[in-house]
């Protein structure tokens, strides 16, 4: 089984497109939508999603956290409730590339020595819908991030060995994860065996409401985030990976 975990905070208007980009991808799939304390009509959209698509070969779980804990906490909650051998994450304002789930599952099935597989993210802008993104995909630029979290598929054993997402960061948590596992080019660790596919895996949406963009524009927040990341890397170098310092042992 593949577990697709979708955290959402006040992105009700994007959520349906995110879900539609993965719902028909593979039959043996579960979807875990985590409402991270949204104050818009996210709950209504989640209910509309669950009703028509909740058929036997797919499992849809909807979790409401009650208040906003942050994306790392929401993803970790999804992991705890998941059953899949393979786990991947999709933020509610982004979308998956057609066929990408099957491509990555097939790769992991055929390469038992690989723990993590990821690929490219193509940039989309504004309120573009899923079918429009698919039509324009040959003209889209590749997002420059080293490891975009929307493109990564993990074996479940990765989280059992190295823990979940670091809740000490409100943003930049994806870099902490890829550094800790050793899949980021700047990481001093080589804890997992990983492979980057030379193919598009996800659509990364650039838009005015983008939370990471707003935070990064704040110089105080940006400086503090860099400080936390530096301190975190120093801790992992000194202590190694333990069930305590990975924050979220499962």
Buried (B, 14 or more C-beta within 10 A) or exposed (E): BBBBBBBBBBBBBBBBBBBBBBBEBBEEBBBBBBBBBBEBBBBEBBEBBBEEBEEEEBBBBBBBBEEBBBBBBBBBBBBEBBEBBBBBBBBBBBBBBBBBBEBBBEBBEEEEEBBBBBBBBBBBEEEBBBEEBEEEBEEBEEBEBBBBBBBBBBBBEBBEBBBBBBBBBBBBBBBBBBBBBBBBEEBEBEBBBBBBBEEBBBBBBEBEEEBEEEBBEEEEBBEEBEEBBEEBBEEBEEEEBEEEBBBBBB
